[in-house]
Amino acid sequence: MSGSVGLSRVVEPAGVLPQAAWRLDASPEIGPDEVRIRVQRLNLDAASYRQLAQKHEGDGEKIRAEVLEIVETRGKMHNPVTGSGGMLIGVVEQVGPESPLGVKPGDRVATLVSLTLTPLRITDGLKGWDGLSEQVPAEGTAILFGRSIVGVLPDDLPPELALAVYDVCGAPALVDRVVRGYREPTVLVLGGAGKSGSLSLAAAKRAGARTQAIVVSEAERDTLARVGVADQIAIADARNPVEVAASFDRPAEITVVCVDVPGCEHGAILATAPGGTVIFFSMATSFSAAALGAEGLAADVTMLVGNGYVPGHAEFAVDLLRTTPAVRALFEARVAGD
C-alpha cells in the first residue's frame, strides 16, 4: 500500500499522504510501481494562478519566480495559499516493473491527478514561460504512483487543447451523473463561460436538463450565447447571494459552482431548490462557509465536493468537445489567449 499511494515520497511531515505533505521527494529515480514523466507543460489551477497574478499585480517575472520557489521548496506545485495545483503533460520516460498504469516509454500523456500530490522537479527555470498564462512550458520530471491516474493524449487534439480539457474533465462527468438522478432538472452553472462551466453546461444539456448560467460580464454572456449550451444566461456577481438568487424566476434543482474566486457558497445555496444538489468544483470554495451557510439558511440541499475523478471522466470530456463544436471553439480561443 505505501508505494501505491506514494508514502515513500513524503519528506515532511511523516505519516501523511502526498497531497497533505508539506514537502515531497521529487528525485527522478523511480520505485517498482512508479512512472517517471519527462515534463513538457504544466497547467496551473485557475484559482492558484489568479491568486499569484493578483499578489504580484500581473508581473510575469514575479509570478514565474514564485512558481519556481514553490516547486523547489515543496517538491510539487502546491500553492500554499489556495491549496491547489493543476496538472501536466509530458512523455513517459521510465515505467517500474510493478506499475499498474498501463503506459509505456514514449507515450505522450496527461496526468489526471493534481500537481499538489505529484513529485515535480523543474530543470529549465521555466525560461519559456512569461508568467502571464495558466499554461506553462516547462522541462523537468514528474513521478506517478500506482494509484495515480494518467491518460494518453488523443491524436486528434493539439496537446495544449487536450491539457485544457483534461484539467477540468471531472466536472462534466459528475454533472452528467447527478443530472441523470433527476427527472428533467434545471441546472444552474455559476461561471458558465469558463472551461469547467461550459463543459458542465454541455454535459447537463446532453443529459436532458434545462440549463442556466451566471456570468460576470456582457462579453462572457455574448461568448456563452454563441456556444449554445445555456438556455438562459444572466449577468451577476457570483459572490452576491441576493443577485444570484434573483437572477432567474425559480431555483434550480442542481447548481454547479465553477467560479475561481472565494465567496460564492451562499449564492449557490440560495439559488438551489429544497431537495436539490449543489456541486462545488472551484478550489476557491470554503467548505466550512458552505456547510455553516446552508445550516444558517435552513437549506435542505445536498452539497457535493467535485473531487476531479469520475470513472471515464477524461474520455467523457473529450467526447463532449468533439461533439460540441462551439464548446471546442471556446476552448481553442481560451488556449490561444493563454
C-alpha positions as CSV (number, residue, x, y, z in Angstrom):
1,M,0.0,0.0,0.0
2,S,2.7,2.5,0.9
3,G,4.3,2.5,-2.5
4,S,1.0,2.6,-4.4
5,V,-0.1,5.9,-2.9
6,G,3.4,7.5,-2.7
7,L,4.1,7.4,1.0
8,S,7.8,6.8,0.4
9,R,7.9,10.2,-1.4
10,V,6.7,12.1,1.7
11,V,9.6,14.1,3.3
12,E,7.6,16.0,5.9
13,P,5.5,15.6,7.9
14,A,5.9,11.9,8.2
15,G,2.8,9.7,8.1
16,V,0.6,11.8,5.8
17,L,-0.3,11.2,2.2
18,P,1.5,13.2,-0.6
19,Q,-1.3,15.7,-1.1
20,A,-1.3,16.6,2.6
21,A,2.5,16.7,2.8
22,W,4.4,20.0,3.0
23,R,7.3,18.6,1.1
24,L,7.9,15.6,-1.3
25,D,11.0,13.9,-2.6
26,A,11.0,14.6,-6.3
27,S,14.1,12.7,-7.2
28,P,13.9,11.1,-10.7
29,E,14.9,7.6,-9.6
30,I,11.7,5.5,-9.6
31,G,10.4,2.8,-7.3
32,P,9.0,-0.5,-8.7
33,D,5.4,0.7,-9.1
34,E,6.3,4.3,-10.1
35,V,6.4,6.0,-13.5
36,R,8.7,8.9,-14.5
37,I,7.3,11.6,-16.9
38,R,9.5,14.0,-18.8
39,V,7.5,17.2,-18.3
40,Q,6.6,19.4,-21.3
41,R,3.9,21.7,-20.0
42,L,2.1,22.5,-16.7
43,N,-1.5,23.7,-16.5
44,L,-1.9,25.7,-13.3
45,D,-5.2,25.5,-11.5
46,A,-7.3,28.7,-12.2
47,A,-7.7,29.6,-8.5
48,S,-4.0,29.2,-8.0
49,Y,-3.0,31.3,-11.0
50,R,-5.5,34.0,-10.2
51,Q,-4.1,34.3,-6.6
52,L,-0.5,34.5,-7.9
53,A,-1.4,37.1,-10.5
54,Q,-3.3,39.3,-8.1
55,K,-0.5,39.0,-5.5
56,H,2.1,40.1,-8.0
57,E,-0.2,42.6,-9.9
58,G,0.3,40.8,-13.2
59,D,4.1,40.9,-13.1
60,G,5.0,37.8,-15.1
61,E,8.6,37.6,-13.8
62,K,7.5,37.6,-10.2
63,I,4.8,35.0,-10.9
64,R,7.3,32.8,-12.6
65,A,9.7,33.2,-9.7
66,E,7.1,32.2,-7.1
67,V,6.0,29.1,-9.0
68,L,9.7,28.1,-9.2
69,E,10.1,28.8,-5.5
70,I,7.0,26.7,-4.6
71,V,8.2,23.7,-6.7
72,E,11.8,23.9,-5.3
73,T,10.6,24.2,-1.7
74,R,7.8,21.7,-1.7
75,G,8.9,19.2,-4.4
76,K,5.5,19.7,-6.0
77,M,3.3,22.6,-7.4
78,H,1.1,23.1,-4.3
79,N,0.1,26.7,-3.8
80,P,0.2,27.2,0.0
81,V,-2.5,29.9,-0.2
82,T,-5.1,28.3,-2.4
83,G,-4.2,24.7,-1.6
84,S,-4.4,23.9,-5.3
85,G,-2.0,23.0,-8.1
86,G,-3.1,21.9,-11.6
87,M,-1.8,19.1,-13.9
88,L,0.7,18.4,-16.6
89,I,1.5,16.8,-19.9
90,G,4.7,15.1,-20.9
91,V,6.3,11.9,-22.2
92,V,6.7,8.7,-20.3
93,E,10.4,8.1,-19.7
94,Q,10.5,5.0,-17.5
95,V,8.0,2.6,-16.1
96,G,8.6,0.5,-13.0
97,P,8.1,-3.3,-13.4
98,E,5.1,-3.3,-10.9
99,S,3.3,-0.2,-12.3
100,P,-0.4,-0.9,-13.0
101,L,-0.9,2.3,-15.1
102,G,-0.7,0.7,-18.5
103,V,1.6,3.2,-20.1
104,K,4.9,2.6,-21.8
105,P,8.0,4.7,-22.6
106,G,7.4,7.2,-25.4
107,D,3.7,7.6,-24.6
108,R,2.6,11.3,-24.6
109,V,0.3,11.6,-21.6
110,A,-1.6,13.9,-19.3
111,T,-1.6,13.4,-15.6
112,L,-5.2,13.2,-14.3
113,V,-4.2,13.8,-10.7
114,S,-3.4,17.1,-9.1
115,L,0.1,18.6,-9.0
116,T,-0.5,19.1,-5.3
117,L,0.4,15.4,-4.9
118,T,2.8,14.8,-7.8
119,P,6.5,14.9,-7.1
120,L,7.8,17.5,-9.6
121,R,11.3,18.8,-10.5
122,I,11.8,21.8,-12.8
123,T,15.2,21.8,-14.6
124,D,14.9,24.7,-17.1
125,G,14.0,27.6,-14.7
126,L,10.7,27.9,-16.7
127,K,12.6,30.0,-19.2
128,G,10.0,29.5,-21.9
129,W,7.1,30.9,-19.8
130,D,6.3,34.6,-19.4
131,G,4.2,34.1,-16.3
132,L,1.1,35.6,-18.0
133,S,-0.9,32.4,-18.6
134,E,-2.1,29.3,-16.8
135,Q,-0.3,27.0,-19.3
136,V,3.4,26.8,-18.5
137,P,6.0,25.4,-20.9
138,A,8.5,23.5,-18.7
139,E,11.2,20.9,-18.6
140,G,11.7,18.6,-15.7
141,T,10.5,15.3,-14.3
142,A,7.4,14.2,-12.5
143,I,6.6,10.9,-10.7
144,L,3.3,9.0,-10.8
145,F,2.4,6.3,-8.2
146,G,0.5,3.1,-8.6
147,R,-2.8,4.8,-7.5
148,S,-2.3,7.8,-9.9
149,I,-4.4,8.4,-13.0
150,V,-2.9,9.1,-16.4
151,G,-4.3,9.5,-19.9
152,V,-2.6,9.0,-23.2
153,L,-3.2,12.2,-25.2
154,P,-5.7,11.8,-28.1
155,D,-4.2,12.0,-31.6
156,D,-6.8,14.4,-32.9
157,L,-6.4,17.2,-30.4
158,P,-3.4,19.5,-30.0
159,P,-1.7,18.8,-26.7
160,E,-2.5,22.2,-25.3
161,L,-6.1,21.8,-26.0
162,A,-6.2,18.3,-24.6
163,L,-4.5,19.6,-21.4
164,A,-7.1,22.3,-21.0
165,V,-9.9,19.7,-21.3
166,Y,-8.3,17.2,-19.0
167,D,-7.7,19.9,-16.4
168,V,-11.5,20.1,-15.8
169,C,-12.7,16.7,-17.0
170,G,-14.1,15.7,-13.6
171,A,-16.7,18.5,-13.7
172,P,-18.8,17.4,-16.7
173,A,-18.7,13.7,-15.8
174,L,-20.0,14.4,-12.3
175,V,-22.7,16.8,-13.6
176,D,-23.9,14.1,-16.0
177,R,-24.1,11.6,-13.2
178,V,-26.1,13.9,-10.9
179,V,-28.4,15.1,-13.7
180,R,-29.4,11.5,-14.5
181,G,-30.6,11.1,-10.9
182,Y,-33.3,13.8,-11.5
183,R,-36.3,14.0,-13.9
184,E,-35.7,16.9,-16.3
185,P,-34.0,19.2,-13.8
186,T,-32.9,22.7,-14.2
187,V,-29.1,23.1,-13.9
188,L,-27.6,26.4,-13.0
189,V,-23.8,26.9,-13.5
190,L,-22.0,29.8,-11.8
191,G,-19.1,30.7,-14.1
192,G,-20.7,29.2,-17.2
193,A,-18.3,30.8,-19.7
194,G,-15.2,29.2,-18.3
195,K,-13.7,25.8,-19.1
196,S,-15.3,23.7,-16.4
197,G,-18.5,25.8,-16.6
198,S,-19.0,25.4,-20.4
199,L,-18.3,21.7,-20.3
200,S,-20.7,21.3,-17.4
201,L,-23.4,23.1,-19.3
202,A,-22.8,20.9,-22.3
203,A,-23.0,17.7,-20.2
204,A,-26.2,18.9,-18.5
205,K,-27.9,19.7,-21.8
206,R,-26.9,16.4,-23.3
207,A,-28.4,14.6,-20.3
208,G,-31.7,16.3,-20.8
209,A,-31.6,19.2,-18.4
210,R,-32.7,22.8,-18.8
211,T,-29.6,24.9,-18.5
212,Q,-29.0,28.3,-16.9
213,A,-25.7,30.2,-16.4
214,I,-24.4,33.1,-14.5
215,V,-21.6,35.1,-15.9
216,V,-19.8,38.2,-14.8
217,S,-19.9,40.4,-17.9
218,E,-21.6,41.2,-21.1
219,A,-18.6,39.9,-23.0
220,E,-18.9,36.5,-21.2
221,R,-22.7,36.5,-21.8
222,D,-22.2,37.0,-25.6
223,T,-19.5,34.4,-25.8
224,L,-21.6,31.8,-24.0
225,A,-24.7,32.7,-26.1
226,R,-22.7,31.8,-29.2
227,V,-21.8,28.4,-27.7
228,G,-25.5,27.5,-27.3
229,V,-25.3,25.3,-24.2
230,A,-27.2,27.6,-21.9
231,D,-30.9,28.1,-22.3
232,Q,-30.8,31.2,-20.1
233,I,-27.9,33.5,-19.2
234,A,-27.8,36.2,-16.5
235,I,-25.1,38.7,-15.5
236,A,-24.4,38.7,-11.8
237,D,-21.7,38.8,-9.2
238,A,-21.5,35.2,-8.0
239,R,-20.2,36.5,-4.6
240,N,-23.5,38.4,-4.1
241,P,-26.1,35.9,-2.8
242,V,-29.1,38.2,-3.4
243,E,-28.0,38.9,-7.0
244,V,-27.5,35.2,-7.7
245,A,-30.8,34.1,-6.2
246,A,-32.7,36.8,-8.1
247,S,-31.2,36.0,-11.5
248,F,-33.9,33.6,-12.5
249,D,-37.6,33.0,-11.8
250,R,-37.2,29.9,-9.8
251,P,-34.5,28.0,-8.1
252,A,-32.6,25.2,-9.8
253,E,-32.6,21.6,-8.8
254,I,-28.8,21.4,-9.4
255,T,-26.3,24.3,-9.0
256,V,-22.7,23.9,-10.1
257,V,-20.0,26.3,-8.9
258,C,-17.2,26.8,-11.4
259,V,-16.1,30.3,-10.3
260,D,-12.4,30.6,-9.3
261,V,-12.9,33.3,-6.6
262,P,-13.9,32.9,-2.9
263,G,-17.3,33.8,-1.5
264,C,-19.7,32.1,-3.9
265,E,-21.0,29.5,-1.5
266,H,-24.1,31.3,-0.1
267,G,-25.4,32.4,-3.5
268,A,-25.2,28.9,-4.8
269,I,-27.1,27.6,-1.8
270,L,-29.8,30.3,-2.1
271,A,-30.3,29.6,-5.8
272,T,-30.9,25.8,-5.2
273,A,-34.4,24.4,-4.6
274,P,-35.2,22.4,-1.5
275,G,-34.0,18.8,-2.0
276,G,-31.6,19.9,-4.7
277,T,-27.9,19.5,-5.1
278,V,-25.0,21.9,-5.1
279,I,-21.7,20.8,-6.7
280,F,-18.6,22.8,-5.8
281,F,-15.9,22.5,-8.4
282,S,-13.9,25.6,-7.5
283,M,-10.8,25.2,-5.4
284,A,-11.6,28.7,-4.0
285,T,-14.6,27.2,-2.1
286,S,-14.7,27.4,1.7
287,F,-16.4,24.2,2.7
288,S,-16.9,25.5,6.2
289,A,-18.7,28.5,4.8
290,A,-20.8,26.3,2.6
291,A,-21.8,24.0,5.5
292,L,-22.5,26.7,8.0
293,G,-24.2,28.8,5.4
294,A,-26.6,26.0,4.5
295,E,-27.4,25.5,8.1
296,G,-27.9,29.2,8.7
297,L,-30.2,29.4,5.7
298,A,-32.2,26.3,6.7
299,A,-31.4,25.0,3.3
300,D,-32.3,21.3,2.6
301,V,-29.7,20.7,-0.1
302,T,-27.1,18.0,-0.7
303,M,-23.6,19.5,-1.2
304,L,-21.0,17.6,-3.2
305,V,-17.3,18.3,-3.5
306,G,-16.2,17.8,-7.1
307,N,-13.0,15.7,-6.4
308,G,-11.9,15.7,-10.1
309,Y,-12.3,12.0,-10.6
310,V,-15.2,10.0,-12.0
311,P,-14.5,6.7,-13.9
312,G,-14.2,7.5,-17.6
313,H,-14.1,11.3,-17.0
314,A,-11.3,12.0,-19.5
315,E,-13.0,10.2,-22.3
316,F,-16.3,11.7,-21.5
317,A,-15.0,15.3,-21.6
318,V,-13.1,14.7,-24.8
319,D,-16.2,13.3,-26.4
320,L,-18.1,16.4,-25.4
321,L,-15.5,18.6,-27.0
322,R,-15.6,16.5,-30.2
323,T,-19.4,16.5,-30.5
324,T,-20.0,20.2,-29.5
325,P,-18.0,22.3,-32.0
326,A,-18.9,25.6,-30.3
327,V,-17.5,24.4,-27.0
328,R,-14.4,23.3,-28.8
329,A,-14.1,26.8,-30.3
330,L,-14.4,28.3,-26.9
331,F,-11.6,26.1,-25.6
332,E,-9.4,26.9,-28.6
333,A,-9.9,30.6,-28.1
334,R,-9.1,30.2,-24.4
335,V,-5.9,28.3,-25.2
336,A,-4.9,30.8,-27.8
337,G,-5.4,33.6,-25.3
338,D,-3.2,31.8,-22.8
